[in-house]
Amino acid sequence: MSTLKPLIIILGPTSSGKTEMSLKLAKQYNGEIINADSRQIYREMDIGTGAPTVCHSESHRWLHSPPASQYGINSGLWSLNAQKGSTGLPPQWSQQINNIPHYLFHVKNPNQKFSLSQYKKLAIKTIKDIQKRGKIPILVGGTGLYISAIVDNLEIPKAPPNKKIRERLEKHTGKYLFNKLKKVDLRSAGIIGENNKRKLVRALEVCEITGEPFSSQQKKGKPLFDVLQIGIKTDREKLYKKIDKRVDKMIKTGLIEETKKLSRKYSPTLPAMSGIGYHEINSYLKNEMNLDDAIQKIKYRTHQYARRQMTWFKRNERIMWVRNYKEAKKMVKKFID
């Protein structure tokens, strides 16, 4: 029997139903939820990222109050975790949804950088704090690298950011960077895709600094937790329909207005602003395409993103795939018992 403490992971492609399933499991098994979605890390980007604060806005409230400028925080409800038994976590964004605590949502402004190593450090401290208080941590998201960093205790490449290299790379398009990365690190290129310019820049930067492929430097460490990985299995055509319906809902609930507000504060060339949804709506606002075309492009790019997510997850034979909450509940009960 493992002496490591339990960690449950709910993963799957975008729109597969991770939020709903994780909330039910957290209620059933005294759990608390940690974000593993790289898009939901950013503040002010609720609608376009499908953050649970939007999906369940009728029943959420914020925890803690802001405080600490020493962490470079300009706004937001940040604080040191003040709950009983706290291990002294760094500042983190905490919210209550359906009476379930959620962590690591909205930890950065769209113009602030947030690395994989930063995520790993915050997530591990949050997980351990939840475990210390006798709760079950449930890591939820679709960013494969975030999940792998925790499950496999990845040793993140220690290549410090190089301003000159980044400035040179950032002048190019995502497509150019993608093709360049394919030549030196085909595996990383396949994982990242050509639409994630920020990660393409980082992968090329690490390759240039170290002289080795970015993918070969992410070595596994000693396991930190006893992990159950549950993946939500969804028929592709049904998933596409759910994605399309979700995009339509985003438009109706204010994606255009959200993008307008963001564009007044942040440059459209920022990696966060070039994400799916915001990039297309920005093009519409600039009269570069009509709204119908923008919406169709969002749907198409989201379909592509979902396929990349599934390609990543299918390589992981440790994932236990389920089709519904009933199957997941049975699996979690056996794991905890």
MARDO-246040 format. One line per field, with one value per atom (N, C-alpha, C, CB): atom name; y, x, z. Coordinates in pm, whole numbers. Each point is the difference from the previous one (the first is absolute). Glycine has a CB too. Example, Ala and Ser with C-alpha at 12.3 -4.5 7.8 and 13.67 -1.06 7.14 Angstrom:
<atoms>
filo c(N:CA:C:CB:N:CA:C:CB)
c2 c(-569:119:120:-117:222:119:109:-63)
c1 c(1319:-89:90:-189:154:82:-77:118)
c3 c(780:0:0:125:-197:6:73:-215)
</atoms>
This chain:
<atoms>
filo c(N:CA:C:CB:N:CA:C:CB:N:CA:C:CB:N:CA:C:CB:N:CA:C:CB:N:CA:C:CB:N:CA:C:CB:N:CA:C:CB:N:CA:C:CB:N:CA:C:CB:N:CA:C:CB:N:CA:C:CB:N:CA:C:CB:N:CA:C:CB:N:CA:C:CB:N:CA:C:CB:N:CA:C:CB:N:CA:C:CB:N:CA:C:CB:N:CA:C:CB:N:CA:C:CB:N:CA:C:CB:N:CA:C:CB:N:CA:C:CB:N:CA:C:CB:N:CA:C:CB:N:CA:C:CB:N:CA:C:CB:N:CA:C:CB:N:CA:C:CB:N:CA:C:CB:N:CA:C:CB:N:CA:C:CB:N:CA:C:CB:N:CA:C:CB:N:CA:C:CB:N:CA:C:CB:N:CA:C:CB:N:CA:C:CB:N:CA:C:CB:N:CA:C:CB:N:CA:C:CB:N:CA:C:CB:N:CA:C:CB:N:CA:C:CB:N:CA:C:CB:N:CA:C:CB:N:CA:C:CB:N:CA:C:CB:N:CA:C:CB:N:CA:C:CB:N:CA:C:CB:N:CA:C:CB:N:CA:C:CB:N:CA:C:CB:N:CA:C:CB:N:CA:C:CB:N:CA:C:CB:N:CA:C:CB:N:CA:C:CB:N:CA:C:CB:N:CA:C:CB:N:CA:C:CB:N:CA:C:CB:N:CA:C:CB:N:CA:C:CB:N:CA:C:CB:N:CA:C:CB:N:CA:C:CB:N:CA:C:CB:N:CA:C:CB:N:CA:C:CB:N:CA:C:CB:N:CA:C:CB:N:CA:C:CB:N:CA:C:CB:N:CA:C:CB:N:CA:C:CB:N:CA:C:CB:N:CA:C:CB:N:CA:C:CB:N:CA:C:CB:N:CA:C:CB:N:CA:C:CB:N:CA:C:CB:N:CA:C:CB:N:CA:C:CB:N:CA:C:CB:N:CA:C:CB:N:CA:C:CB:N:CA:C:CB:N:CA:C:CB:N:CA:C:CB:N:CA:C:CB:N:CA:C:CB:N:CA:C:CB:N:CA:C:CB:N:CA:C:CB:N:CA:C:CB:N:CA:C:CB:N:CA:C:CB:N:CA:C:CB:N:CA:C:CB:N:CA:C:CB:N:CA:C:CB:N:CA:C:CB:N:CA:C:CB:N:CA:C:CB:N:CA:C:CB:N:CA:C:CB:N:CA:C:CB:N:CA:C:CB:N:CA:C:CB:N:CA:C:CB:N:CA:C:CB:N:CA:C:CB:N:CA:C:CB:N:CA:C:CB:N:CA:C:CB:N:CA:C:CB:N:CA:C:CB:N:CA:C:CB:N:CA:C:CB:N:CA:C:CB:N:CA:C:CB:N:CA:C:CB:N:CA:C:CB:N:CA:C:CB:N:CA:C:CB:N:CA:C:CB:N:CA:C:CB:N:CA:C:CB:N:CA:C:CB:N:CA:C:CB:N:CA:C:CB:N:CA:C:CB:N:CA:C:CB:N:CA:C:CB:N:CA:C:CB:N:CA:C:CB:N:CA:C:CB:N:CA:C:CB:N:CA:C:CB:N:CA:C:CB:N:CA:C:CB:N:CA:C:CB:N:CA:C:CB:N:CA:C:CB:N:CA:C:CB:N:CA:C:CB:N:CA:C:CB:N:CA:C:CB:N:CA:C:CB:N:CA:C:CB:N:CA:C:CB:N:CA:C:CB:N:CA:C:CB:N:CA:C:CB:N:CA:C:CB:N:CA:C:CB:N:CA:C:CB:N:CA:C:CB:N:CA:C:CB:N:CA:C:CB:N:CA:C:CB:N:CA:C:CB:N:CA:C:CB:N:CA:C:CB:N:CA:C:CB:N:CA:C:CB:N:CA:C:CB:N:CA:C:CB:N:CA:C:CB:N:CA:C:CB:N:CA:C:CB:N:CA:C:CB:N:CA:C:CB:N:CA:C:CB:N:CA:C:CB:N:CA:C:CB:N:CA:C:CB:N:CA:C:CB:N:CA:C:CB:N:CA:C:CB:N:CA:C:CB:N:CA:C:CB:N:CA:C:CB:N:CA:C:CB:N:CA:C:CB:N:CA:C:CB:N:CA:C:CB:N:CA:C:CB:N:CA:C:CB:N:CA:C:CB:N:CA:C:CB:N:CA:C:CB:N:CA:C:CB:N:CA:C:CB:N:CA:C:CB:N:CA:C:CB:N:CA:C:CB:N:CA:C:CB:N:CA:C:CB:N:CA:C:CB:N:CA:C:CB:N:CA:C:CB:N:CA:C:CB:N:CA:C:CB:N:CA:C:CB:N:CA:C:CB:N:CA:C:CB:N:CA:C:CB:N:CA:C:CB:N:CA:C:CB:N:CA:C:CB:N:CA:C:CB:N:CA:C:CB:N:CA:C:CB:N:CA:C:CB:N:CA:C:CB:N:CA:C:CB:N:CA:C:CB:N:CA:C:CB:N:CA:C:CB:N:CA:C:CB:N:CA:C:CB:N:CA:C:CB:N:CA:C:CB:N:CA:C:CB:N:CA:C:CB:N:CA:C:CB:N:CA:C:CB:N:CA:C:CB:N:CA:C:CB:N:CA:C:CB:N:CA:C:CB:N:CA:C:CB:N:CA:C:CB:N:CA:C:CB:N:CA:C:CB:N:CA:C:CB:N:CA:C:CB:N:CA:C:CB:N:CA:C:CB:N:CA:C:CB:N:CA:C:CB:N:CA:C:CB:N:CA:C:CB:N:CA:C:CB:N:CA:C:CB:N:CA:C:CB:N:CA:C:CB:N:CA:C:CB:N:CA:C:CB:N:CA:C:CB:N:CA:C:CB:N:CA:C:CB:N:CA:C:CB:N:CA:C:CB:N:CA:C:CB:N:CA:C:CB:N:CA:C:CB:N:CA:C:CB:N:CA:C:CB:N:CA:C:CB:N:CA:C:CB:N:CA:C:CB:N:CA:C:CB:N:CA:C:CB:N:CA:C:CB:N:CA:C:CB:N:CA:C:CB:N:CA:C:CB:N:CA:C:CB:N:CA:C:CB:N:CA:C:CB:N:CA:C:CB:N:CA:C:CB:N:CA:C:CB:N:CA:C:CB:N:CA:C:CB:N:CA:C:CB:N:CA:C:CB:N:CA:C:CB:N:CA:C:CB:N:CA:C:CB:N:CA:C:CB:N:CA:C:CB:N:CA:C:CB:N:CA:C:CB:N:CA:C:CB:N:CA:C:CB:N:CA:C:CB:N:CA:C:CB:N:CA:C:CB:N:CA:C:CB:N:CA:C:CB:N:CA:C:CB:N:CA:C:CB:N:CA:C:CB:N:CA:C:CB:N:CA:C:CB:N:CA:C:CB:N:CA:C:CB:N:CA:C:CB:N:CA:C:CB:N:CA:C:CB:N:CA:C:CB:N:CA:C:CB:N:CA:C:CB:N:CA:C:CB:N:CA:C:CB:N:CA:C:CB:N:CA:C:CB:N:CA:C:CB:N:CA:C:CB:N:CA:C:CB:N:CA:C:CB:N:CA:C:CB:N:CA:C:CB:N:CA:C:CB:N:CA:C:CB:N:CA:C:CB:N:CA:C:CB:N:CA:C:CB:N:CA:C:CB:N:CA:C:CB:N:CA:C:CB:N:CA:C:CB:N:CA:C:CB:N:CA:C:CB:N:CA:C:CB:N:CA:C:CB:N:CA:C:CB:N:CA:C:CB:N:CA:C:CB:N:CA:C:CB)
c2 c(-120:120:125:-124:223:121:85:-4:62:90:144:-156:177:133:36:-27:155:45:12:123:-142:-6:134:-194:189:113:-52:122:-61:-38:103:-116:68:91:-28:11:95:-8:74:-14:-56:60:-36:-9:73:-24:122:-162:152:115:108:-152:269:111:-38:162:-118:-23:-143:181:-263:-140:-20:-65:169:-11:-15:-99:145:-15:77:-31:154:84:-63:201:-244:-59:-128:98:-183:-125:25:-114:208:27:57:39:45:56:-110:215:-307:-111:-89:5:-36:-85:70:-108:239:75:2:142:-126:-3:-137:175:-278:-137:-46:-48:93:-55:104:-173:281:100:55:-116:154:44:151:-216:261:139:-1:79:20:-3:96:-62:12:81:7:-66:184:21:-58:206:-275:-48:38:-192:316:54:128:-101:100:114:128:-162:151:120:63:-97:16:51:56:-166:166:63:151:-188:242:145:64:-29:147:79:66:41:-2:77:-76:203:-334:-79:-116:63:-32:-103:-66:126:-46:-54:-77:189:-128:-63:-126:222:-240:-120:-104:142:-105:-93:-27:-102:202:-17:-32:158:-242:-39:114:-216:330:116:49:63:-90:39:-108:134:-259:-110:-13:-117:155:-18:130:-240:352:131:24:83:-157:22:-51:-14:-65:-60:9:-154:260:11:125:-125:116:116:-9:16:99:3:-15:145:-210:-18:93:-239:277:80:143:-212:291:138:34:64:43:24:56:35:-49:54:39:-125:31:-9:48:-184:308:59:-59:209:-272:-54:-113:65:-118:-106:55:-158:290:60:-7:-60:62:-10:138:-228:260:133:8:36:-145:1:-142:212:-226:-133:-37:-66:-34:-42:-102:45:4:-87:4:38:-148:0:-126:137:-136:-123:-88:114:-245:-90:6:-150:191:22:-110:244:-351:-105:-75:-22:-35:-75:-114:60:-74:-106:37:-160:286:43:-21:166:-204:-17:126:-242:352:126:8:11:-33:4:139:-184:192:130:56:-66:194:54:-82:231:-252:-73:48:-200:181:42:-112:147:-116:-102:44:-71:-18:34:-118:159:-131:-103:-14:48:-167:-26:-119:91:-71:-105:-53:-62:156:-32:-88:19:-28:-75:98:-201:201:89:-35:26:78:-13:85:-40:-11:69:13:-88:188:25:40:-162:230:67:148:-168:232:145:41:35:-100:32:107:-231:264:100:89:-156:280:87:-48:198:-168:-47:45:2:106:47:-50:202:-291:-55:-141:142:-177:-133:-99:103:-226:-106:-129:113:-164:-114:-133:146:-254:-134:-26:-80:126:-22:76:-33:152:75:-75:216:-268:-76:-122:78:-151:-121:31:-99:202:37:35:84:0:39:-118:228:-310:-113:-101:32:-63:-98:51:-81:209:56:-1:145:-117:1:-141:198:-294:-140:-48:-44:72:-45:67:-39:165:70:-62:211:-244:-63:-136:118:-194:-131:13:-88:188:22:27:88:-27:31:-113:238:-355:-117:-3:-6:88:5:-75:222:-246:-66:104:-213:231:94:-60:100:-19:-45:100:-111:67:84:-13:-28:140:-4:88:-44:-12:83:-81:169:-96:-65:34:2:64:32:-115:250:-333:-121:22:-93:199:24:39:70:5:34:-127:223:-312:-124:-89:15:-27:-83:53:-60:192:60:-46:199:-220:-44:-152:200:-270:-147:-60:4:45:-57:77:-78:181:82:40:-118:179:34:94:-32:5:90:104:-182:301:105:49:68:-53:48:132:-114:118:121:91:-128:181:95:133:-181:277:129:74:12:67:77:88:-1:5:81:105:-193:318:108:15:116:-123:19:-110:114:-238:-113:13:-147:180:11:112:-87:200:112:-36:161:-234:-41:-99:35:-131:-101:57:-171:262:54:87:-7:44:79:-85:145:-279:-91:-48:-72:19:-54:-136:125:-167:-131:-111:90:-75:-101:-15:51:62:-4:-69:213:-177:-59:-149:220:-257:-141:-82:68:-17:-70:-6:74:31:2:-103:245:-254:-96:-143:167:-191:-136:-52:52:38:-41:-41:153:-94:-29:-84:215:-218:-76:-32:112:-215:-37:-36:-81:16:-43:120:-206:305:119:77:14:-8:71:-64:65:-197:-72:22:-168:182:22:142:-173:269:142:49:37:-74:50:140:-139:184:126:123:-125:105:115:51:-87:13:42:63:-184:310:68:8:131:-107:13:-126:157:-273:-126:-34:-79:118:-22:79:-40:164:85:-62:204:-250:-58:-128:98:-184:-125:27:-114:209:36:67:26:55:67:-103:198:-297:-104:-81:-13:-21:-74:78:-107:238:83:16:122:-104:21:-127:175:-288:-126:-86:5:18:-82:-136:119:-139:-127:23:-95:-6:16:29:-155:242:35:-124:228:-317:-119:-96:25:-34:-96:44:-66:192:53:-10:154:-194:-12:-142:176:-201:-133:-19:-3:-122:-32:-14:-113:161:-13:-104:238:-248:-93:43:-51:-42:37:70:-194:295:76:-42:189:-247:-32:-135:245:-304:-120:50:-141:124:69:-92:159:-111:-62:100:-141:103:88:-50:56:27:-34:89:-74:12:74:-16:-31:140:-5:-35:170:-286:-50:52:-207:272:60:-29:180:-218:-18:133:-183:175:122:90:-127:69:83:66:-151:76:57:112:-221:199:102:128:-180:166:116:78:-121:49:66:76:-180:121:66:124:-221:211:114:113:-153:120:101:68:-132:52:55:92:-206:165:80:133:-210:207:124:95:-127:74:83:64:-148:70:52:110:-224:206:103:133:-178:171:123:64:-96:15:52:58:-169:111:44:110:-227:275:119:-11:57:-154:-12:125:-247:306:120:115:-73:94:107:-27:45:-171:-36:30:-179:146:26:149:-216:294:146:56:10:-52:49:-37:-20:-104:-44:78:-227:254:69:146:-151:207:136:3:55:-167:-6:-72:4:-100:-87:-6:-135:117:-9:-131:141:-134:-123:-96:132:-87:-87:-85:168:-142:-82:-144:201:-299:-141:-30:-58:114:-26:54:9:105:63:-67:215:-297:-70:-138:124:-153:-128:-14:-3:-121:-28:83:-234:299:82:147:-187:224:141:49:-29:-53:38:26:-135:44:12:119:-248:267:112:133:-145:148:121:31:-48:-56:20:55:-187:137:51:146:-231:266:138:97:-89:36:83:-1:-48:-15:-11:-81:218:-312:-85:-124:81:-111:-107:27:-167:108:20:-95:74:-50:-75:-148:205:-238:-141:-76:63:1:-64:-16:98:3:-6:-116:250:-264:-108:-136:150:-165:-127:-33:37:66:-24:-42:167:-108:-40:-147:234:-275:-140:-93:75:-37:-83:-14:73:38:-4:-78:221:-214:-75:-149:196:-234:-140:-50:31:50:-37:-17:124:-31:-4:-127:252:-288:-121:-125:112:-114:-114:-9:20:94:-1:-48:188:-146:-45:-152:219:-275:-144:-75:38:18:-62:-11:91:14:1:-107:247:-246:-90:-147:185:-213:-138:-69:62:16:-58:-49:150:-107:-32:-121:243:-358:-124:-9:-110:204:-3:64:6:60:66:-104:208:-197:-87:77:-122:74:74:-37:11:90:-20:80:-38:-2:71:87:-186:161:76:5:-67:145:20:-132:237:-319:-126:-87:10:-19:-80:63:-77:209:71:-16:166:-155:-13:-137:161:-263:-137:-15:-86:146:-6:73:-15:133:79:-69:210:-267:-71:-113:58:-136:-112:52:-134:246:57:50:66:4:56:-110:212:-309:-110:-83:-6)
c1 c(84:-84:87:-182:144:78:-8:-38:151:2:-24:157:-163:-26:-148:188:-214:-138:-70:67:-200:-73:-19:-115:120:-30:-84:215:-332:-87:13:-161:169:9:-116:253:-323:-107:48:-185:202:55:-85:229:-198:-72:6:-152:103:2:-96:63:-48:-89:-145:185:-276:-145:-43:-1:87:-36:-79:204:-212:-79:81:-174:299:89:-50:190:-237:-43:-116:75:-176:-117:35:-142:223:38:82:-4:98:86:-79:191:-290:-84:-78:-19:-37:-75:90:-157:277:93:50:69:-44:48:-106:142:-268:-109:-11:-122:135:-17:114:-127:251:117:83:3:-68:68:124:-84:65:112:8:-13:130:23:71:13:-42:39:114:-233:330:114:-3:139:-120:-1:123:-133:110:110:-29:47:-93:-28:81:-234:327:92:-72:179:-296:-74:-73:-27:-16:-75:91:-178:307:97:-19:164:-213:-5:-127:139:-122:-113:-71:119:-244:-80:-34:106:-77:-24:-93:226:-337:-93:-77:-20:-42:-90:76:-158:264:75:74:23:5:70:-95:199:-326:-96:27:-27:80:32:-125:192:-182:-119:-69:107:-39:-66:-113:213:-202:-107:-107:165:-119:-95:-90:164:-114:-76:-9:73:-86:6:-112:108:-220:-109:29:-154:262:23:145:-188:257:139:23:70:28:42:151:-225:286:146:43:14:100:57:119:-76:103:118:-9:136:-38:3:140:-188:205:129:103:-118:243:93:137:-124:191:143:69:-29:72:65:139:-130:186:135:6:46:-163:-2:-27:-78:78:-20:-143:229:-323:-141:-61:-14:-52:-57:-145:157:-229:-141:-47:-37:-86:-56:-7:88:-168:-17:106:-247:363:113:27:98:-46:45:78:-197:268:60:-114:220:-207:-105:-6:32:-147:-13:-81:19:-47:-80:81:-132:62:63:82:-188:309:87:76:-156:152:67:150:-180:240:145:69:-32:-40:59:14:120:-228:2:33:-167:226:16:-139:223:-233:-132:-65:76:-203:-73:-143:148:-208:-137:-90:64:-150:-88:-144:178:-263:-140:-85:53:-178:-93:-107:44:-59:-103:-82:144:-273:-86:54:-68:125:58:124:-227:289:124:115:-126:230:115:71:29:6:75:127:-215:324:129:70:20:68:87:-75:158:-270:-66:37:-193:213:26:122:-244:355:119:88:-7:-18:82:-87:197:-150:-61:43:-3:-74:35:137:-241:296:131:114:-112:82:102:37:-85:211:47:-22:172:-198:-23:57:-210:313:73:-53:200:-159:-36:56:-6:127:61:-76:223:-274:-81:-129:97:-158:-124:26:-86:191:31:19:107:-33:28:-129:226:-310:-126:-95:28:-38:-93:39:-46:174:45:-27:178:-148:-26:-150:205:-287:-144:-51:-20:66:-40:37:28:95:45:-77:226:-262:-78:-139:128:-190:-132:9:-63:165:18:23:94:-19:31:-127:224:-322:-126:-101:42:4:-87:-98:24:-1:-87:65:-95:15:51:25:-124:247:26:-42:191:-260:-43:54:-212:308:62:-82:232:-278:-95:48:-188:194:37:36:78:-43:34:138:-238:320:136:93:-45:77:75:133:-109:180:130:-11:85:-188:-24:-23:-99:15:-33:123:-236:309:121:105:-45:55:97:-25:18:-146:-35:8:-148:84:-5:139:-227:308:134:110:-81:42:99:113:-56:16:96:108:-179:300:111:1:138:-183:-14:138:-225:250:130:39:-40:159:46:73:19:-93:54:-67:45:28:-61:-43:141:-248:-46:111:-231:240:100:-73:166:-158:-76:31:-2:130:38:-57:209:-199:-53:-151:187:-255:-146:-47:-8:74:-38:17:65:42:24:-108:249:-282:-98:-142:145:-177:-136:-36:20:79:-27:-67:197:-184:-52:-141:235:-302:-134:6:-78:-36:-8:31:-167:123:24:149:-225:295:145:71:-16:-21:64:-29:-19:-104:-39:86:-235:252:82:147:-159:205:138:21:15:-116:10:-6:-106:27:-10:138:-234:319:132:95:-32:11:94:-63:114:-248:-69:-141:138:-147:-129:-104:123:-80:-95:-65:136:-56:-55:-91:204:-165:-82:-138:207:-210:-127:-89:114:-52:-76:-53:140:-57:-35:-96:222:-196:-83:44:-193:144:49:-72:61:-166:-77:43:-187:276:45:139:-138:139:126:89:-116:57:79:81:-173:109:69:100:-200:168:95:128:-191:175:116:83:-128:63:72:74:-170:104:64:123:-223:212:114:110:-155:115:96:83:-155:89:69:92:-193:143:83:128:-207:192:114:99:-147:97:87:76:-158:88:59:62:-167:123:50:-66:213:-320:-72:-149:172:-244:-144:-71:11:-109:-76:-64:-44:-12:-70:91:-156:282:92:45:76:-103:49:-104:145:-266:-105:1:-139:231:18:-92:238:-278:-88:76:-153:91:58:-74:74:-41:-66:-145:221:-318:-141:-25:-63:-22:-32:-133:130:-219:-134:-45:-54:-45:-67:-112:57:-40:-85:-100:185:-307:-102:-33:-95:123:-30:-126:246:-349:-126:-19:-101:88:-23:-145:240:-298:-137:0:-73:19:-2:-125:130:-111:-112:11:-16:-94:-4:36:-177:262:53:-110:206:-302:-106:-86:-2:-25:-76:78:-114:246:85:-1:145:-134:-2:-131:150:-261:-129:-4:-111:169:4:88:-35:146:89:-73:200:-267:-72:-108:45:-116:-104:60:-140:255:68:48:69:-15:45:-118:186:-298:-120:-42:-73:84:-37:96:-98:227:100:-35:176:-217:-38:-120:88:-187:-122:25:-130:225:23:106:-65:119:83:145:-147:183:140:46:-28:-59:39:31:-144:59:23:123:-246:266:119:127:-131:130:116:23:-42:-66:13:71:-209:167:59:148:-223:254:140:85:-76:21:78:29:-103:24:26:120:-244:273:106:126:-178:161:113:20:-43:168:34:-53:205:-260:-50:111:-190:316:113:45:71:-126:35:-43:-22:98:-38:-140:239:-276:-132:-110:98:-72:-100:-10:43:54:-5:-64:205:-256:-65:-130:102:-149:-123:-115:79:-152:-113:34:-83:183:39:62:35:47:65:-104:203:-301:-101:-93:13:-53:-89:74:-129:257:79:2:143:-130:-2:-135:165:-272:-133:-13:-95:145:-9:80:-31:135:81:-54:199:-315:-63:83:-107:187:81:-79:207:-316:-91:-137:192:-295:-133:-21:-89:-16:-22:-23:-95:17:-26:129:-226:314:128:86:-11:9:78:-48:36:-168:-56:36:-189:180:35:148:-181:264:144:29:52:-122:16:-35:-54:-56:-44:103:-239:288:97:130:-100:151:124:-19:67:-186:-26:-6:-124:68:1:145:-220:304:142:66:9:-37:57:-42:0:-126:-52:71:-223:250:72:142:-138:204:136:-2:65:-164:-11:-13:-107:21:-21:124:-242:315:125:98:-36:44:87:-45:45:-173:-50:4:-146:130:-2:135:-175:280:133:17:92:-181:13:-87:46:18:-73:-52:142:-103:-46:-138:238:-286:-130:-112:94:-187:-118:-116:82:-132:-100:-141:159:-243:-140:-89:64:-191:-95:-97:18:-26:-96:40:-180:105:29:-13:-81:-15:-21:126:-245:306:123:115:-76:85:107:-17:17:-138:-29:42:-193:162:37:152:-209:277:146:64:-14:-39:55:-25:-38:-79:-32:99:-244:271:95:140:-137:175:133:17:6:-104:10:-7:-104:14:-14:127:-245)
c3 c(0:0:0:122:-203:-11:127:-246:284:116:-44:119:-250:-52:18:-166:182:18:-134:209:-210:-127:-70:92:-222:-87:-115:63:-84:-110:-111:157:-281:-115:-95:21:-58:-100:-123:178:-287:-122:-120:99:-209:-124:-88:114:-236:-91:44:-186:131:30:-29:-51:136:-13:27:-165:224:25:129:-123:207:123:127:-138:136:115:123:-159:137:112:75:-125:50:64:76:-181:120:65:125:-222:214:116:117:-156:128:107:71:-129:53:60:85:-195:142:75:126:-215:205:116:110:-151:114:98:66:-133:52:48:90:-207:175:69:74:-172:216:83:-72:208:-333:-81:-19:-113:70:-38:-135:244:-327:-141:-31:-56:-22:-45:-152:204:-258:-145:-68:39:-152:-85:-145:159:-176:-133:-18:-2:-93:-15:-42:-60:-3:-41:118:-229:323:114:110:-52:26:89:-1:-40:-73:-17:57:-202:258:47:-118:219:-195:-95:-128:91:-92:-120:32:-92:156:46:-113:211:-295:-101:-108:44:-95:-108:39:-93:222:46:60:43:-29:59:146:-223:293:142:80:-24:127:77:70:30:-13:60:-89:113:-241:-93:-6:-136:124:-13:121:-145:262:123:79:7:-81:64:99:-204:191:92:141:-195:207:132:43:-45:4:42:84:-204:290:79:18:121:-101:13:145:-202:220:132:17:5:118:35:-55:2:26:-47:-45:154:-239:-59:96:-207:171:89:-45:143:-216:5:-124:152:-150:-117:-21:36:68:-15:-101:235:-276:-100:-139:175:-188:-132:-46:-53:149:-35:-4:103:-212:-16:43:-185:168:36:21:-130:180:19:146:-220:250:138:37:-15:49:33:149:-227:279:139:27:70:42:46:49:63:-84:45:151:-200:253:143:69:-42:-29:60:106:-212:307:107:-59:159:-110:-48:-125:101:-141:-121:9:-38:-73:-6:-47:-44:39:-44:-149:213:-286:-145:-51:-5:-114:-64:-28:-104:66:-32:-110:68:-57:-102:-6:32:-145:-22:49:-200:297:56:-13:160:-199:-15:43:-187:219:42:-107:246:-302:-100:49:-190:205:54:133:-233:312:132:-8:92:-209:-17:-25:-92:175:-24:-131:247:-323:-125:11:-134:78:11:-136:234:-241:-115:-127:99:-81:-110:8:-4:-112:-5:83:-34:15:79:-64:87:-214:-67:-89:6:-25:-101:-138:161:-265:-135:-50:-46:102:-44:89:-93:186:88:-42:188:-173:-39:114:-153:115:98:-56:90:-27:-54:54:-23:-43:46:139:-238:263:132:108:-109:77:96:30:-83:-23:21:88:-222:190:75:149:-205:233:140:74:-69:8:63:16:-97:-7:5:107:-244:253:100:141:-158:183:134:31:-22:-78:21:29:-151:74:20:140:-246:287:132:113:-96:77:101:13:-49:-63:2:71:-216:184:63:150:-214:253:141:81:-65:1:67:-9:-49:0:-3:-115:241:-342:-117:-117:77:-181:-120:-109:59:-104:-111:-133:128:-208:-133:-102:93:-172:-102:-128:103:-157:-111:-115:162:-282:-114:-123:158:-263:-125:-52:-50:133:-42:39:25:-124:27:70:-196:160:59:147:-225:260:141:81:-67:13:70:12:-84:-25:1:98:-238:250:93:142:-148:184:135:13:24:-118:7:-8:-104:11:-24:73:-221:297:71:-95:218:-330:-105:50:-167:124:27:-113:122:-92:-102:-42:95:-227:-47:67:-219:276:68:-97:217:-311:-97:26:-175:233:33:-125:205:-195:-115:-57:95:-227:-69:-83:-7:51:-61:-149:220:-258:-140:-89:76:-28:-78:-16:83:27:-4:-93:234:-225:-86:-147:180:-209:-139:-47:32:52:-37:-9:109:-18:6:-120:245:-326:-121:-108:54:-41:-102:33:-48:-51:18:69:-204:257:62:-98:157:-281:-103:-29:-99:90:-24:115:-135:260:118:9:118:-154:2:-96:60:-181:-99:41:-177:241:50:111:-59:150:110:-51:153:-257:-57:-43:-77:32:-49:112:-191:310:111:110:-51:57:106:-47:182:-264:-61:106:-202:308:105:66:39:0:63:-94:143:-270:-99:-11:-126:125:-10:120:-138:254:124:8:114:-149:18:-108:108:-233:-110:-42:82:-197:-54:55:-203:282:50:137:-131:199:132:-11:111:-146:-28:123:-176:292:123:28:92:-104:27:-110:125:-248:-110:23:-158:202:30:110:-70:177:113:-40:155:-233:-42:-86:8:-101:-85:81:-195:292:87:77:21:37:76:-91:161:-280:-96:-34:-96:75:-38:115:-162:283:116:37:82:-82:48:-109:180:-305:-109:-8:21:57:3:-24:159:-211:-18:133:-197:193:119:61:-95:11:48:75:-191:151:63:138:-226:261:127:112:-130:95:101:56:-117:209:58:120:-80:101:111:131:-160:268:132:82:-10:136:90:23:112:-120:20:132:-140:137:120:61:-93:10:46:-54:11:55:-50:-91:210:-340:-97:-69:-35:25:-85:-109:191:-316:-113:-71:-28:29:-66:-122:220:-335:-124:-44:-66:16:-49:-148:173:-204:-137:-70:66:-180:-72:-149:174:-235:-145:-68:22:-125:-62:-56:-55:-15:-59:107:-200:307:112:67:36:-25:61:-84:100:-231:-88:15:-162:174:19:133:-140:243:131:-6:114:-187:-17:-71:-7:-102:-78:84:-209:286:86:106:-39:90:102:-58:118:-239:-65:-21:-114:68:-18:132:-190:298:133:43:61:-93:34:-67:25:-149:-74:68:-218:252:61:139:-131:205:139:12:72:-188:8:-41:174:-258:-43:-74:-15:-65:-76:96:-195:293:96:86:4:34:78:-80:119:-247:-86:-18:-118:105:-10:122:-138:256:125:7:115:-152:3:-99:68:-188:-103:36:-169:258:46:96:-26:90:101:-46:169:-261:-35:-152:208:-246:-142:-60:41:-161:-65:-38:-87:94:-34:118:-168:288:117:-23:152:-105:-16:51:20:96:56:-91:230:-294:-85:-138:121:-153:-129:15:-73:193:24:-78:226:-236:-74:56:-50:-36:40:0:137:-61:10:-131:248:-309:-126:-109:64:-75:-104:24:-34:159:31:-18:162:-131:-27:-150:202:-283:-145:-45:-29:90:-32:42:28:90:49:-88:233:-298:-90:-143:143:-161:-133:-99:43:12:-86:-45:118:-50:-40:61:-18:-41:57:118:-226:302:124:-27:103:-206:-30:-30:-88:11:-32:124:-229:315:125:87:-10:21:81:-57:67:-199:-63:19:-166:163:19:144:-179:274:141:16:77:-137:9:-63:-4:-114:-71:80:-219:271:78:129:-97:157:122:-29:95:-210:-41:-12:-124:60:-14:136:-218:308:134:73:7:-17:65:-54:33:-163:-59:54:-207:222:55:145:-153:228:139:6:64:-148:1:-46:-41:-54:-44:116:-232:312:118:99:-31:65:104:-41:78:-206:-45:19:-165:176:23:144:-177:264:143:33:54:-37:26:143:-171:256:140:18:72:-175:9:-5:-109:203:3:-64:212:-324:-76:44:-194:209:38:-94:243:-248:-85:80:-163:293:79:147:-160:236:143:78:-19:-15:72:-5:-54:-63:-14:78:-228:222:73:151:-189:237:143:52:-24:-51:37:9:-110:14:-6:118:-249:280:110:134:-132:149:125:25:-30:-74:11:33:-164:99:21:143:-242:294:135:106:-83:62:96:7:-44)
</atoms>
